[in-house]
Amino acid sequence: MLTPAKPRGPEFQARLRDLAADCVPVVAYGALVPPSALEIPKHGWINLHFSLLPAWRGAAPVQHAVLHGDAITGASVFQLEQGLDTGPVYGTLTEEVRPTDTSGDLLARLADSGAGLLVAVLDAIEAGTARAEPQPADGVTLAPKVTVADAEVRWNEPMFAVDRRVRACTPAPGAWTTFRGDRVKLGPVRPVPYGPELRPGDLLVEKHRVLAGTATDPVALGDVRAAGKKAMPALDWARGARVGSESFVFGAEPGA
């Protein structure tokens, strides 16, 4: 298996020529492949991408599908060309985005089913029966890398948006907020429709749950991980942090 950091390198391209490969399949490969490398295999380079192209072209298609509340996503096997995920598509499959899916959950299912799709396309290419269709011009969306800054929870967003952001950033880069000026990471939360009225970011410790306010209804916190500590259930974290009946605001500076 070849895993070059930069496929432009002459040593890699020479090695690829020596292998005389008919086709180069790639999965989750972040580097753009230059024409000089694309032209080496007889049938070019074939990529397994975790979206229904042309939706979510880019580095983080699964995270963006969860973040934007897509009900359906999928995987596409397409021919690599110079553009970013723009090549003709050999085959697709669809996958439901479940209400509690994290990006990690969804990616695991797509990787499993997508592997079968990739093998089927490669078999069809070998048999001479594969046909690639150009991507439609409409419906193009981009999925740039999700950064640590993107993973900060916006408590002034509606409940459903807070839930999606946390799930989209689980497991990486990890959703986070600040508490008493220190950063804490959050596991998936649970929306609480018609829950107690709380200001965005305010916490309410109840007998069996810890609620955090959003722009609409609150969410119940799952695991919380303070800096330098292991993740723990929200109630255990709240007891250790001595969160009382007074208002402690996520995302605010100490004393705010």
Secondary structure, DSSP 8 states (H G I E B T S, - for coil): ----S-TT-HHHHHHHHHHT-S-EEEES--S---HHHHTSSTT-EEEEESS-TTTTBSS-HHHHHHHTT-SEEEEEEEE--SSTT-S-EEEEEEEE--TT--HHHHHHHHHHHHHHHHHHHHHHHHHT----B---SS---B-----TTTTB--TTS-HHHHHHHHHHTTTTT--EEEETTEEEEE---EE-TT-----TTBEEE-SS-EEE--SSS-EE--EEEETTS--EEHHHHHHHTT--SS--BTT--TT-
